[in-house]
Amino acid sequence: MFLNLNGYKSLLLLVAGAKGAIGSTLAAAVTQLKHHPDSVLPYLTTAGKFSGLFPQQAIDLAGWDMAELSMTSAITRHGVLPKTVWEPYQDEIDGITVFSSPGADLGRAAQVQHIMQDMASLKTLFPDALPVFINLLPACAAETPHMPETLAEIMDHPGASEFPDLSYALAAISSRIPVVNFTPNPLECPAIIQHAVKNGVCLAGCDGKTGQTYFKVVLASALKARNLQVDGWYSLNILGNADGKNLMDPERAAGKLANKTHLLDDILGYPVGEKYGTPSHKVHIDYYPPRGDAKEAWDVIDLIGLFGLPMSIRINLQGRDSILAAPMVLDLARWMAALSTSGRKGLIPELGFYFKKPMGDCPPITFQEQLNCLQSLENEYRCSLS
């Protein structure tokens, strides 16, 4: 039963990087939801949840991108989807509103103002929709010499062109729009968090946990539960999409690699490789153009059991990067809509199930803890309706 008490009739995804591989796949998924919901809904972890919100298929999309090509041209360029998925709805998909990204020559304050004006226009265009901002911008350099500590410092910081994500996040929070940071880019600095709390805005992030890392969490949690000692874990990712090419820059890859690596020690409760005096958890990402969006991941896990005897596991995941990521983005947007209407604000660590590096106080680490937190969040939402 549809009992929305906040006046919203639909969900609006505001996507930075709308014509990237994930963004354009999202555009097709949102369109399919309207015409053939059974092709999308069964793959969402939120399917059937949040009955007090708008109908599950009532989702629209808009956003920003630097590319000048049409949305269906972007879909074709990325090569993720067969024509049968999007071609019957080409005009509808190409009709999606995508603004040009604010110029790299603009300072931070001008970028924020530009994006806020776009957001205001989209709120007018979709007056009955609850907007959620989704950050899908490429990974940027992980380290900054000095992370701004106040909003004034962020506005004056000269790195707007190198780290545009902050401009979008500030614009969204100032416009009282929830934020999902699906990238490894470090949006969640104290000034941003404080600004979100002050404005009553939810934040979720960071770095979406789509394929190899998701299964690493599941398996590592299972090994921990059996008290099997992980002696080493070697992970290799090969992918040939724009994300893979971008991550060939060591500075841009550093944040994602760190998130993939630290997660294992956190789950197990000890540093893998401690007895060797050097980490024996290795993670590599290689750009391999023939794979395109069809990412392949190889894992070699060495473990020790009774009497110190060695064993090993081999895993080969042949996944599709954007096909794994797009449903997660839809799920996160629906969670943020539900939590926003129930009064949550600031970081939402309970959504750690979806992220390599969940942000907030005491985020859940093991797979079971993450599932338990999702159930608690759903119960919290249900209580807010009573």
Phi, psi and omega in degrees: 000140183266110186231035184302123182263001185252002176087359180273142179247350182202174178247138180239117176273123176252106194250119169275121188092038189293336183257012172286182183298314180289315182300315180289328174294321175301318180301318178293320181295318180296321178292317179298325179304323182288326187257322182221071184303333181291348177274352183235311188304320181298345184258008178260137175287344180262005179302130179084355179266168173060052182296342179279352178271188178293165179305148187299329182271000183274074181229134174239167183221143171210178179168207186221149174196154177279335185289142181269344185290162179290165181296318180289332173294323176296318178301315179297317182298319183285336176067025182278319191248140172290154182301330183298337181283320189244335187299322178298342183240029186302313181297319180295317180292319180289345177277356178296134181284117176230113178280156171289139177298144179300144186301142179295342181280348180283147173286173184301312183299320180291322176298314180300315180298317179301312183292321178298322177295319177297318180296321177297320178296321181289326175296325177291320181291328180236071189294337183258012184255144172269115182275145173228127179275135180239120178269110177240025181290158180298156176298136177251179179302132188290323187257138172240142183303325181210112179281122181304142184256344180230162177298323179298318178295321178298317181296326183270353185294135185283354188269031183299324182286329180278337184221067183291343182307321181299325180295316179294317181297316179297318179297317180295312182297318178295334177268007180059047179244128179301153186236130171246118178260095183274356182263168173278002183290134190280078178286332198273056176279161184306320182296320179294316181298314180298320179296322179294315180298316180299324183266004178069035186249139176277145173233135175227134178174181359230164175072092182307136184259092194263309190233267185304316183291326176301311181290332176296318178297315181299311184289318179298321177296321179292319179294320178298318181298331179267002183057037173267124186280125176276118183268333179189154180212117181249125182235131176233131175243131171238131177207153187240018179270185182298327178296317178297319179294318179298323184281001172287343173283116184304324181292323180285330180280341189302315182296315180295318180296320178297318180296318180294327186277311184297329184304321184294313178299322180297318181292312186285331180087013176205154179284122180292125182096009184303321184290342179269352182076010178205147182300136175247023169255111184244134178230128180230144174235125179237134175280119183227093190309323182301336182283336183057226180278353181277080183293142174239138182229134179241134178231134171242117182246122174258130182223162184235133180242206183309138182065015179073020182278137185278149174220171178208158178230142175238133180230135173234108178261121173250095186249183175232111192306306185286331177292328175284324187280318187302316178298326179295321178297317177299317178300313182297320178298320180291321175300315183294323176297313181297314182291326177296317181288342179265002172098006178287153176208162183076196182294146180241083183295338182295346178272020181302338176309326188266355190232149173288325182230076182298136185258148178121178182285128174050057178293152178293141186253305182283164182300315181295321177299321180293318177296319179298320180293322177297319178296320178296321178296318179296320178297320178299318179295316180299320179296327180293339181276341185272000000 
